Amino acid sequence: MTLDPASSVAIMSRFRKIGIIGVPPLEIIRGANEHGLVIHDLDEPLVREDLETASPFLPRVYCAILRTAVVNALHLELDAIYADTGPGKCDCALHTATILAETLPIPVICTKNMDTVAFGTPLCQARLPLIDRMLAITAGVKSAASYNNPPPSCIPTAGFWGVPPRDFSILGLFPDTTHIHGWARCMENKTPADHALEGQFNPEVPTVFFAQSFCAKTALARYLAKKHPHALYLDVDVHTTSSARAKVQAFLELSGVRP
């Protein structure tokens, strides 16, 4: 079903635990926080189940993020699912929500996040381990609160453009002075449909342009990588392979980037 944000919030009193796909509108997250609901981010690996569990519902050429969302939805005890199917996500998310609505006995509510109020991107520009910052950004989708005591920004030595990867281990290859760009930056800013922000990058630092395999954003990642004077385009499916790891390591080392 598709509901406006106000109607989506109005029915929350019936729920205790909800799942989200993508970044639902801030009004929905705020409503869930005010109702004290437990929010599960279905885009993240939450259950110990084979990804092939999603195969009866989604083709293998769907990205690992949406296949992960299906596996989570099938195995977690949820009262409802809120999926962002607007321009900040993708058509594949809409089709996934349609399939889940036909499969599950709970409401699957489609929303369109058109939020434009910028919350800022302090984590994207801070001097901290890239894995820790990406974990904080993805966790932030479950809260409507503003950032308190944001960390100071640093001068970048490298860039990571793209979506939060399913396998965060690849982020361990980057120095603490890596700035985050792409949809992950939009995610921290709580404006996932801000395509202008998503398309920004820093041409002054070597940048890895990353996307999940089979994601529609691979086209934008490759296009921007061709425009960047010092870039590596990379797509990874479920796990970071030794080949992908070697490409990133070699790129950063040859670019003179120190850990």
Long-range contacts (C-beta under 8 A, 24 or more apart in sequence): 1-101, 1-107, 1-108, 1-109, 1-110, 2-85, 2-109, 2-110, 2-111, 3-109, 3-110, 3-111, 5-111, 8-82, 8-109, 8-111, 11-80, 11-107, 12-37, 14-79, 14-80, 15-79, 15-80, 16-79, 17-76, 17-77, 17-78, 17-79, 18-78, 18-79, 18-80, 18-81, 18-82, 19-69, 19-72, 19-73, 19-76, 19-78, 19-80, 19-81, 19-82, 20-81, 20-82, 20-83, 20-84, 20-141, 20-142, 21-66, 21-69, 21-81, 21-82, 21-83, 21-84, 21-89, 21-93, 21-96, 21-97, 22-83, 22-84, 22-85, 22-88, 22-89, 22-93, 22-113, 22-192, 23-84, 23-88, 23-89, 23-113, 23-141, 23-187, 23-190, 23-192, 24-82, 24-83, 24-84, 24-111, 24-113, 25-84, 25-111, 25-112, 25-113, 25-114, 25-115, 26-113, 26-115, 26-117, 26-144, 26-190, 28-82, 28-111, 29-141, 29-142, 29-143, 29-144, 30-144, 32-142, 33-143, 33-144, 33-145, 39-142, 40-72, 40-76, 40-78, 41-138, 41-139, 41-141, 41-142, 42-68, 42-69, 42-72, 42-73, 42-76, 42-81, 43-68, 43-69, 43-138, 43-164, 44-68, 44-72, 44-138, 45-72, 45-166, 46-72, 46-76, 47-71, 47-72, 47-75, 47-76, 49-74, 49-75, 51-238, 57-99, 57-100, 57-103, 58-96, 58-99, 61-214, 62-92, 62-96, 62-214, 63-92, 63-212, 63-213, 63-214, 63-215, 64-166, 64-212, 64-213, 64-214, 64-237, 64-238, 65-163, 65-166, 65-212, 65-215, 66-92, 66-93, 66-96, 68-166, 69-96, 70-96, 70-99, 70-100, 73-100, 73-104, 74-103, 74-104, 78-106, 79-106, 80-106, 80-107, 80-108, 80-109, 81-106, 81-107, 81-108, 81-109, 82-109, 82-111, 83-108, 83-109, 83-110, 83-111, 84-111, 84-112, 84-113, 84-192, 85-110, 85-111, 85-112, 86-111, 86-112, 86-113, 86-114, 86-193, 87-112, 87-114, 87-193, 87-195, 88-113, 88-186, 88-191, 88-192, 88-193, 88-194, 89-113, 89-192, 90-215, 90-216, 90-217, 91-216, 92-216, 113-192, 113-193, 114-193, 115-190, 115-191, 115-192, 115-193, 116-191, 116-194, 117-190, 117-191, 118-189, 118-190, 118-191, 119-146, 119-147, 119-188, 119-189, 119-190, 119-191, 120-147, 120-150, 120-188, 120-189, 121-180, 121-185, 121-188, 121-189, 122-147, 122-150, 122-151, 122-153, 122-188, 123-150, 123-151, 123-180, 123-188, 124-179, 124-180, 124-181, 124-184, 124-185, 124-188, 125-153, 125-154, 125-156, 125-179, 125-180, 126-150, 126-151, 126-152, 126-153, 126-154, 127-151, 127-152, 127-154, 127-176, 127-177, 128-176, 129-172, 129-176, 130-160, 130-171, 130-172, 130-174, 130-175, 130-176, 130-178, 130-180, 131-168, 131-171, 131-172, 133-180, 134-164, 134-168, 134-171, 134-180, 134-184, 135-168, 137-164, 137-180, 137-184, 137-187, 137-188, 138-164, 138-187, 140-187, 140-188, 140-190, 141-187, 156-202, 156-204, 156-205, 157-205, 157-257, 157-258, 158-205, 158-206, 158-207, 158-208, 158-252, 158-255, 158-257, 159-201, 159-202, 159-205, 159-206, 159-207, 159-208, 160-184, 160-207, 160-208, 160-210, 161-201, 161-207, 161-208, 161-209, 161-210, 161-221, 161-224, 162-208, 162-209, 162-210, 162-211, 162-217, 162-221, 163-210, 163-211, 163-212, 163-215, 163-217, 165-210, 165-212, 165-236, 165-240, 166-212, 166-236, 166-238, 166-239, 167-236, 167-238, 167-239, 167-240, 169-240, 170-210, 170-236, 170-240, 170-244, 170-245, 170-248, 173-245, 173-248, 173-249, 173-252, 174-208, 174-248, 174-252, 175-252, 175-257, 175-258, 175-259, 179-205, 181-207, 182-209, 182-210, 182-217, 182-221, 183-217, 199-224, 201-228, 203-228, 203-229, 203-230, 205-230, 206-230, 206-231, 206-232, 206-251, 206-252, 206-255, 206-257, 207-231, 207-232, 208-232, 208-234, 208-248, 208-251, 209-233, 209-234, 210-234, 210-235, 210-236, 211-235, 212-236, 212-237, 213-237, 230-255
